[in-house]
C-alpha cells in the first residue's frame, strides 16, 4: 500500500484534535504531529516526508517565520487556517480553510484528503527496503489485544529499525492474514519467520504457531530457529521461551517489549533479559486491553520502562537515533 507520510505542524490551535482526527482516520496516511521547529527538523531527519500541513487558527506575521522556513524545504506544504490577517500576502492556492463549526463531517473530510493527495498524484510505490544484518534485535510478545497494539507500534516505525521478532498468541490459520495486515499498514517488511533465517534491519518476523521460536547468535548477527516442545504457560510458541533465548544469545543488544495479554507468559523471560543488560519495556495498565502479562512483569520488576501504547514507537525511534549518533561520534 502506498502510504503518505505527513507532518502536522500545529501552532496556536484551539482545537488540536480536529484536523489530526481526520488524518489519523485515513488508512493511507501516517501522521506525525509537531509543535515547534526543532521537533519538525527531528522528524525530517528520521522520515521521508511527503507533505507538511501547517495548522493555525489565525495566520499573522508571526507565523510567516515558520512559513518562510517551509518555503525553503523541498517538500510540498499546505496551510490549514481559520482566518488570515489583512496584512498577510500569501498564496491562496496553498491554503485550506477550516470550517467555523468544529465537527468532523464528510464534506470537509473529503475535501481535505483530496487536497493533500493531489500534491503527489503520480507517486510510485517503492519496494520496501531490507537492510543489513541486524546487530540489535527487538523482540515483542503479546496475546489478547496484541494485533491492534503491535500495529500501533509498527506503523510509526521507519524501515531503518533493527530486525523485529514477534511472538503473538493466535491460531495458526490467522498468522498469514495477520502478517498481510501488518505489511499493508507499515513501512517495514513483514513476513512469517522461517527456519535458519538471519535477522535483518527493516524486517519484522512473525512466529509461526505450534512450535517455539528461538534466536541463535551467529558469527555475524542472529538467526531464527523453531523447536518442537510442550506448551509453556499453556501456549506454544511461548514468549518466555523466546525471551529466554534472546537473553542468552543477544543479551544487552536486545530490546524486549511485553504487551497486552492474559496470563503471565513473557514476564519471567523479560526479567532474564533485563538481568542480561537488555532494555525491557512493558505496556502500561491504562492502554492494555488485557493487563495481566505486562503487570506480572511489573510485579517481577522485569521492566526498565513502563510506557503507554502511543509512546512506545517514539521511544524506540529516539533510542536508536541516539545510539547511532553515539556510534557516529565515536568513529570520528
Order of alpha helices (4+ residues) and beta strands (2+ residues): beta-alpha-beta-alpha-beta-alpha-beta-beta-alpha-beta-alpha-beta-alpha-beta-beta-beta-beta-beta-alpha-beta-alpha-beta-alpha-beta-alpha
